[in-house]
Amino acid sequence: MNGWLTEGYDYEPAYRGQVRKGTIVDRDERGLIVDLGLKRDGLVPQSDLANLDQEVLAELKAGQEVTVRVMSVTGSDSEHLLSLSQVQQEHEWDKAEALLNSGDIWEGQVVGFNKGGLLVRFGQIQAFVPNSHLVEIASAKAPGTQRHQAVLQSYVGRTSTFKVINVERDRNRLVLSERLAQEEKREQRMDHLLDELQEGDVRRGVVRRLTNFGVFVDVGGADGLIHTSELAWHLVRHPSEVVKVGDEIEVYVLRLDPERKRISLSLKKLQPDPWETVHEDYQINQLVAGTVASVKEFGAFVTLKTGIQGLIHVSELADPAPAHPQEVVRVGQEVVARILSIDPARQRVGLSLKQVSPEESELWLTEQKEVEEIASVGA
C-alpha cells in the first residue's frame, strides 16, 4: 500500500512538477504539512487528500516518509503547494500498463454505468468496461432498453475480475474486459481439470447450456460437452427432452483432448446397455414400434424404445422394393415393424415393414395404448 508513498527523487532546489521525498510533520484543518528538507515546509491541501483512497489516508501519520509532487513554489511567507494524489495516480497508470503487458487478471469494484458499459474504480482512475466485454450483457437487448439497464445496474457495487485491454495515459483512458478475464480463468481451470481427470471417471456437474448438438456441463469450473448421441440410448431429438439448465447430474468422462482443451462427457454410459438385455426385451417375430433415425440407400435405421437401433433393409420396406427407402419412410416417422433377426455380438437387429399388415399394425398400436393407459392409472 505504501510503495508509491516511498518512491521518488530528491532534487534541489524545489521547482514546479518536481517529484521528491518528504516527511510528514503534522496535519491540520488546511491539510498535511510535509518537511521537504528546505527552508519552508510543503502543504498537501485537503482538496488533494480528498482524492486519496480511505485506506491510504488512514496510514498517513507524523514521521512517515512520503513522495509528493511540487505543484507550486511559494514565497517565504507560506508553504510550497504539494500533491500526494498525483503521485498515486502516476503509480496507478504504471500498474495499469504493467497489467496490460503481463495479461494478469485484476479485481475491482463497479461504481457506475452508462449506456456504453460499466465504470470501475482503479484507484483514482475511472476505468471503463464496454458492453461487448461484459459476461452477462449477452442476455440483454439493445442499449437503452429496460433489460439492458437492469443488467448494468445489477453490476453496481459488485466486485469482479477484469483484464486491462487498453491504456492511454495522455487521454486518461483505461479500458477493461470482464469477458476476457472470465475466459482466461475458465481456461486455467480447464488446464487444471485436464490434468486431474481420467477417462472413465464419474463426476457430478451442473448443466450450464443447451444447444442443438448437445449439453455443456460445468464439472468443476470448466465445461465439458455431452453430445446429443451420448445423452441416452434412445433417440434424443433435442437435449431439453433429457435435461434442463441448472440440473445437477452425474456424468461419465468419455474423452479428454488436452491439445484442443475439450472434455467429452456421456450420460448413457451410466445407464444400462440395452444390448446386454436385448434377448429379454425382444424376440424373433415380435412386433415393435420405433422412430426412423436415418435413411440410407440400402435401408432405414429405426430406434426402438430401449434405445437400440434396428435396420429395415430396402427389400423389407415394401413389396415390391422401392427404388429408394425415402419413397416409403422419412426421418422422424413412427413405424411398427416385425423383428426378423437379433445379433447382440454385432449389435444388429433386422426388421421388416412389409411383413406387418395395416390391420396388424393398427391392432398392435391399439393394444399398446391400452397397456400404457392402465400403467398410467396404476402409477
C-alpha positions in Angstrom: 0.0 0.0 0.0 2.9 2.4 0.9 5.1 1.6 -2.1 4.0 4.6 -4.1 4.5 6.8 -1.0 8.1 5.9 -0.6 9.2 6.1 -4.2 10.6 9.3 -5.6 13.5 11.6 -6.1 15.4 14.3 -4.1 16.2 17.2 -6.3 17.4 20.6 -5.1 16.0 23.3 -5.3 12.3 22.7 -5.4 10.6 23.5 -8.7 7.1 23.0 -10.1 6.4 19.5 -11.3 9.3 18.0 -9.2 8.7 14.7 -7.5 10.6 14.4 -4.2 10.6 12.8 -0.8 9.4 14.4 2.4 8.5 13.7 5.9 5.0 14.3 7.4 5.3 16.8 10.2 1.6 17.4 11.1 -2.0 17.5 9.8 -4.3 20.4 10.5 -7.5 21.9 9.0 -5.6 23.0 5.9 -4.1 19.6 5.1 -0.9 17.7 5.5 2.3 19.6 6.5 5.4 18.0 4.9 9.1 18.7 5.6 10.9 18.7 2.2 14.4 19.4 3.7 14.1 23.1 2.6 13.7 26.3 4.5 9.9 26.1 4.1 7.6 23.1 4.5 5.2 21.9 1.9 1.4 21.6 2.2 -0.8 18.9 0.7 -4.2 20.6 0.8 -7.4 18.9 1.9 -8.7 19.1 -1.7 -5.9 16.8 -2.7 -6.2 14.5 0.2 -9.9 14.0 -0.7 -8.7 12.3 -3.9 -6.9 9.5 -2.0 -8.4 6.2 -1.0 -9.5 5.9 2.6 -7.1 3.1 3.2 -4.2 5.3 2.1 -5.4 8.2 4.2 -5.7 6.1 7.3 -2.0 5.2 7.0 -0.7 8.8 6.9 0.9 9.8 10.2 3.6 12.2 11.5 7.1 10.9 10.9 6.2 8.9 7.8 8.2 9.4 4.6 6.1 10.2 1.6 6.6 11.0 -2.1 4.9 14.2 -3.4 4.8 16.3 -6.5 5.5 20.0 -6.2 2.6 21.9 -7.6 3.8 25.5 -7.0 6.8 27.1 -5.3 5.7 30.0 -3.0 7.4 32.9 -1.3 8.9 33.0 2.2 5.6 33.6 3.9 3.8 30.3 3.1 4.3 26.6 2.3 5.0 25.1 -1.1 1.9 23.6 -2.6 2.2 19.8 -2.9 0.2 16.8 -4.2 0.1 13.2 -3.0 -2.8 12.2 -5.3 -0.9 12.9 -8.5 1.9 10.7 -7.4 -0.5 7.9 -6.6 -2.3 8.4 -9.9 1.0 8.0 -11.8 1.7 4.9 -9.8 -1.7 3.6 -10.8 -1.1 4.3 -14.5 2.2 2.4 -14.1 0.3 -0.5 -12.5 -2.3 -0.5 -15.4 0.5 -0.6 -18.0 2.2 -3.5 -16.1 -1.2 -5.4 -16.1 -1.6 -4.8 -19.8 1.9 -6.1 -20.6 1.6 -9.1 -18.3 -2.0 -10.1 -19.1 -2.7 -10.7 -15.4 -6.2 -10.6 -14.1 -7.1 -7.7 -11.7 -10.1 -7.5 -9.3 -12.0 -4.2 -8.8 -15.4 -2.8 -7.9 -18.0 -1.4 -10.3 -19.1 2.1 -9.2 -21.5 3.1 -12.0 -22.5 2.7 -15.6 -23.7 4.4 -18.8 -25.3 3.1 -21.9 -22.0 2.0 -23.3 -20.9 -0.1 -20.3 -19.6 -0.1 -16.8 -17.4 2.3 -14.7 -14.9 0.7 -12.5 -12.7 2.4 -9.8 -9.0 1.7 -10.5 -7.6 3.7 -7.5 -8.0 7.3 -8.6 -8.5 6.4 -12.3 -12.0 5.7 -13.6 -11.8 2.7 -15.9 -14.4 1.7 -18.5 -15.7 -1.8 -19.4 -17.6 -1.8 -22.8 -20.9 -3.7 -23.1 -19.2 -6.1 -25.5 -16.7 -7.1 -22.8 -19.3 -7.9 -20.1 -20.2 -11.5 -19.3 -23.9 -11.0 -18.5 -24.8 -8.5 -21.2 -25.3 -11.2 -23.8 -28.8 -11.8 -22.3 -29.7 -8.1 -22.6 -31.3 -6.4 -25.5 -30.0 -3.3 -27.3 -28.6 -0.4 -25.3 -31.2 1.8 -23.7 -33.8 -0.9 -23.2 -35.1 -1.7 -19.7 -33.5 -5.2 -19.8 -30.1 -3.7 -20.7 -30.3 -1.0 -18.0 -31.3 -3.7 -15.4 -28.3 -5.8 -16.2 -25.9 -2.9 -16.0 -27.5 -1.7 -12.7 -27.0 -5.2 -11.2 -23.3 -4.8 -11.6 -23.0 -1.7 -9.5 -21.4 -2.3 -6.1 -20.2 -5.7 -7.2 -16.5 -6.8 -7.2 -15.5 -8.7 -10.3 -12.3 -9.7 -12.2 -11.0 -7.9 -15.3 -8.2 -7.8 -17.8 -6.6 -4.5 -18.9 -7.0 -4.2 -22.7 -6.1 -0.6 -23.4 -4.1 2.1 -21.6 -3.9 5.7 -22.9 -2.4 7.8 -20.1 -2.3 11.0 -22.1 -6.1 10.7 -22.8 -6.9 9.5 -19.3 -8.4 6.3 -20.9 -8.3 2.9 -19.2 -10.3 0.1 -20.7 -11.0 -3.3 -19.1 -12.6 -6.6 -20.1 -14.6 -8.8 -17.8 -15.3 -11.4 -20.6 -11.6 -11.9 -21.3 -10.8 -12.3 -17.6 -13.5 -14.9 -17.2 -12.3 -16.8 -20.4 -8.8 -16.9 -19.0 -10.0 -18.1 -15.6 -12.0 -20.9 -17.3 -9.1 -21.8 -19.5 -6.9 -22.1 -16.4 -9.5 -24.2 -14.7 -9.8 -26.3 -17.9 -6.0 -27.0 -17.8 -6.3 -28.0 -14.2 -9.2 -30.3 -14.9 -7.4 -31.9 -17.9 -4.5 -32.7 -15.6 -6.8 -34.0 -12.8 -9.4 -36.0 -14.8 -9.0 -39.5 -16.2 -11.1 -41.1 -19.0 -13.7 -43.3 -17.3 -14.1 -41.0 -14.2 -17.6 -40.2 -13.0 -18.1 -36.6 -11.9 -21.0 -34.5 -10.7 -21.7 -31.4 -12.7 -24.3 -28.7 -13.4 -26.0 -28.2 -16.7 -25.0 -24.7 -18.0 -26.2 -24.5 -21.5 -28.3 -26.5 -24.1 -27.6 -26.4 -27.8 -29.0 -28.4 -30.8 -25.9 -30.6 -30.8 -25.5 -31.2 -27.0 -25.3 -30.1 -23.4 -22.5 -28.1 -21.7 -21.9 -29.2 -18.2 -19.7 -27.5 -15.6 -17.7 -30.3 -14.0 -15.5 -28.2 -11.7 -15.0 -24.7 -13.1 -14.8 -25.6 -16.7 -17.3 -27.1 -19.2 -17.5 -30.5 -20.8 -19.8 -31.4 -23.6 -22.3 -34.2 -23.7 -23.1 -34.7 -27.4 -26.8 -35.5 -28.2 -25.8 -39.0 -29.1 -24.4 -39.6 -25.6 -27.5 -38.3 -23.7 -29.4 -41.6 -23.8 -29.5 -45.0 -25.6 -32.8 -44.0 -27.2 -33.1 -41.3 -29.9 -33.0 -37.8 -28.5 -34.1 -35.1 -30.9 -33.2 -32.2 -28.5 -31.3 -32.1 -25.2 -34.3 -30.5 -23.5 -36.0 -33.9 -23.6 -33.5 -35.2 -21.1 -32.1 -32.3 -19.0 -32.6 -28.6 -18.3 -30.3 -25.7 -17.4 -29.4 -25.9 -13.7 -29.8 -29.6 -13.3 -27.2 -31.4 -11.2 -26.2 -34.6 -12.9 -23.6 -37.3 -12.8 -21.6 -37.7 -16.0 -19.1 -40.2 -17.4 -15.7 -38.8 -18.7 -15.7 -40.2 -22.2 -12.6 -38.5 -23.8 -10.0 -35.9 -22.9 -8.4 -33.7 -25.6 -5.6 -31.5 -23.9 -4.5 -30.0 -27.2 -7.9 -28.7 -28.2 -8.9 -28.2 -24.5 -12.0 -30.3 -24.7 -13.7 -32.7 -22.3 -16.3 -35.1 -23.8 -18.9 -36.5 -21.4 -21.6 -39.1 -21.5 -24.9 -39.8 -19.7 -25.8 -43.0 -21.5 -22.5 -44.7 -20.3 -24.0 -44.5 -16.8 -27.2 -46.2 -18.0 -27.7 -50.0 -18.6 -26.6 -51.1 -22.0 -29.8 -52.3 -23.8 -27.8 -54.7 -25.9 -26.9 -56.7 -22.7 -30.6 -57.5 -22.2 -31.8 -57.5 -25.8 -33.0 -61.1 -25.7 -35.0 -60.3 -22.6 -36.7 -57.3 -24.3 -37.2 -58.7 -27.8 -37.9 -62.0 -29.6 -37.9 -63.1 -33.2 -41.3 -62.3 -35.0 -42.3 -59.8 -32.3 -43.9 -56.5 -33.4 -42.2 -53.4 -32.1 -42.7 -49.6 -32.5 -39.8 -47.3 -33.4 -38.7 -44.0 -34.8 -36.9 -43.7 -38.1 -33.5 -42.3 -37.2 -31.8 -42.2 -40.6 -32.4 -43.2 -44.2 -29.7 -44.7 -46.4 -29.8 -46.1 -49.9 -29.7 -49.7 -48.5 -32.5 -49.1 -45.9 -33.7 -47.3 -42.9 -32.4 -47.3 -39.3 -35.1 -47.4 -36.6 -34.6 -46.5 -32.9 -36.6 -48.8 -30.7 -38.0 -47.9 -27.2 -35.0 -49.3 -25.3 -32.5 -47.2 -27.4 -31.1 -49.8 -29.7 -31.3 -49.4 -33.4 -32.6 -51.9 -36.0 -32.3 -51.9 -39.7 -35.1 -52.3 -42.2 -33.4 -53.3 -45.4 -34.8 -51.7 -48.6 -36.0 -55.2 -49.6 -38.1 -55.3 -46.4 -39.7 -51.9 -46.7 -42.4 -52.8 -49.2 -43.4 -55.3 -51.9 -42.1 -54.6 -54.5 -39.0 -53.0 -53.0 -38.8 -49.2 -53.7 -36.0 -47.6 -55.7 -35.0 -45.7 -52.6 -36.2 -46.0 -49.0 -37.3 -42.4 -48.9 -40.2 -43.4 -51.1 -41.6 -45.3 -48.1 -40.3 -43.8 -44.9 -38.8 -40.5 -43.7 -36.7 -39.4 -40.7 -38.8 -39.0 -37.6 -41.6 -41.2 -38.7 -43.1 -43.6 -36.2 -43.4 -47.2 -37.6 -44.5 -50.6 -36.5 -42.1 -53.4 -37.7 -41.5 -57.1 -37.2 -38.2 -58.5 -35.8 -36.5 -60.8 -38.2 -33.2 -61.3 -36.5 -31.2 -60.4 -33.3 -27.4 -60.4 -33.2 -26.2 -59.0 -29.8 -22.5 -59.7 -30.6 -22.6 -57.5 -33.7 -25.3 -55.2 -32.1 -27.7 -55.7 -35.0 -31.4 -56.2 -35.2 -33.1 -56.9 -38.5 -36.6 -55.5 -39.0 -39.3 -55.7 -41.6 -42.0 -53.3 -42.5 -43.6 -55.2 -45.4 -44.3 -58.2 -43.1 -46.7 -56.2 -41.0 -50.1 -55.7 -42.5 -52.0 -52.4 -41.9 -54.5 -54.4 -39.7 -51.8 -55.9 -37.6 -50.2 -52.5 -37.1 -53.4 -50.8 -36.1 -54.4 -53.6 -33.7 -50.9 -53.6 -32.1 -50.9 -49.8 -31.6 -54.4 -50.0 -30.0 -53.3 -52.7 -27.6 -50.1 -50.8 -26.6 -52.2 -47.7 -26.0 -54.5 -49.6 -23.6 -51.5 -51.0 -21.8 -50.0 -47.5 -21.3 -53.3 -46.2 -20.1 -53.6 -49.0 -17.5 -50.0 -48.4 -16.4 -50.7 -44.6 -16.1 -53.8 -45.2 -13.9 -51.8 -47.6 -11.7 -49.0 -45.1 -11.3 
